[in-house]
Amino acid sequence: MKKYFLSLFASLLITSAFAQTTAKNAYQIRVKIDGFTEKQLYLGYYMGDKQYVMDTALVDAKGEFVFSGAEALKGGMYIVVLPPNNDFFQILLTDKEQSFFVRTTKDKPGENVKFEGSKENTLFYDYVNYLNGKRPEAEALGKEIEAAKDNPTAKEAAQKKMDKLNQDVEKYQKDYVVKFKGTLAAAIINANINAEPPKTFDNLPEEEKNRQLWLWTRKHFFDNINLGDNRMLRTPFLFQRLDYFVNKLSVQHPDSISVAIDTVLQRLRPADEAFKFYLIHFLNSFAASKFVGMDAVYVHMAEKYYATGQANWANQDQVKKIVDNAKKLKPLLIGKTAPDIVLERNGARTMLSQVKSEYTLLYFWRYDCGHCKESMPAMKKFFEKFKDKGITLVAICVKPAQDQPECLKYIQENGLTGWYNAFDPTGRYYVQYNVETTPQMYILDSKKEIISKQVPADQLEDVMDKIIEMNKKEKESAGNK
């Protein structure tokens, strides 16, 4: 069973004298691998979507490798990695079983595994061996079904055999979970059994059936996994499960995603280490999100968890930085009314709120900004195409008053005179729009509400076409009511 270290674990289908710890070593795992001639062996663990090496053992005079340490290991699923090809096999660790002996072979390290002093691992590999024994039958039936694709009768017969095999495996899994309830092995296997939706959904029209299945799946997605168990943190499937719930099973809107993350964190909360890991993970993920509007998720998490002291592991400077950043972002979220600023051009002053236009494109730029210069051709092309479609391009040169002549010179030299070129003499734009870098861009509606932002210049045409089309449909829909 050859796998590669640092690859994702796709499924569990692919997968004495040492019973007491000593005062010297809180954990002691002895490993013997027949046919393995390398001098080193690695012990790794799962965390999030990655795997890490945590211990190295050298071969001893008996041809064994001993992983040991004075501090007990956290419970979960670990991996023993065989260099140089990084083949590996998995082992389970619990608070009660931290010292045991394991023996396997170099050629099939994940199939020929025997344990002494570990009931958990013996139970787990009973399950793995059962699945390995069923795999040849499943593969043969898969080939039989494929070969009979042009013969409906033969295909149906083979499919019935496959269905029966799947039913047998499912029954074995469920019986196993009940029989060995309370073990880590049973908890891991149960976590990979999907909850079954009601059969009554099959009688619904297709569209309603899919909607009800989606709602039911969201509600029961974590029925078989205890997220409050810290041991689940060190498994290969937890990250994939949580990521799917938040980023695939939830509507990809900031409000829906925030609710999904709250649901996950609430379930994780009893597992303090897992709660900490995934709170940090989701905060960082949405802080760096490239999708427009997802900064609202970051703001939500900063306010709900960091501003209220629930991230009690973080130092005060770190918390303050996160909360302050959220405060800067909040007034600029999609749906908010754009902060009003002074616009001065040709010696006359007005306010942004007084610019009458179906859409306002607010663009902060500098004549000495490399990215601004790169985006200018696309911006110019966009304006020429959309200037008669109800769009006003308000361009703010973010330079102090004494540098405004250079701004005007750049405007003239590059033919940008059709824009609403201005500057804010008060300098308040810098704080109100958090203009630490340029260019920055906001698309506002007629009420000066932010409807999109930070759109790359070369994508502006597509984005604006969609906004105009959507607005048109909304007006038509309102007119038909």
Buried (B, 14 or more C-beta within 10 A) or exposed (E): BEBEBEEEBEEBEEBEEBBEBEEEBBBBBBBBBEEBEEEEBBBBBBBBEEBEEBBEBEBEEEEBBBBBBEEEBBBBBBBBBBBEEBBBBBBBBBEEBBBBBBBBBBBBBBBBBEBBBBBBBBBBBEBBEEBBEBEEEBEEBEEBBEEBEEEEEBBEEBBEBBEEBEEEBEEBBEEBBEEBEEBBBBBBBBBBBEEEBEEEBEEEEEEEBEEBBEEBBBEEBBEBBBBBBBBBBBBBBBBBBBBEBBEEEBEEEBEEBBBBBBBBBEBBBEBEBBBBBBBBBBBEBBBEBEEBBBBBBBBBBBBBBBBEEBBEEBEEEEBEBBBEBBBBBBBBBBEEEBBEBBBBBEEEEEEBBEBEBEBBBBBBBBBEBEEBBEBBEBBBBBBEBBEEEEBBBBBBBBBEEEBBEBBBEBBEEBEBEEBBBBBBEEBEBBEBBBBEEBBBBBBBBEEBEBBBBBBEBBEBBEBBEEBBEEBEEEEEEEEEE
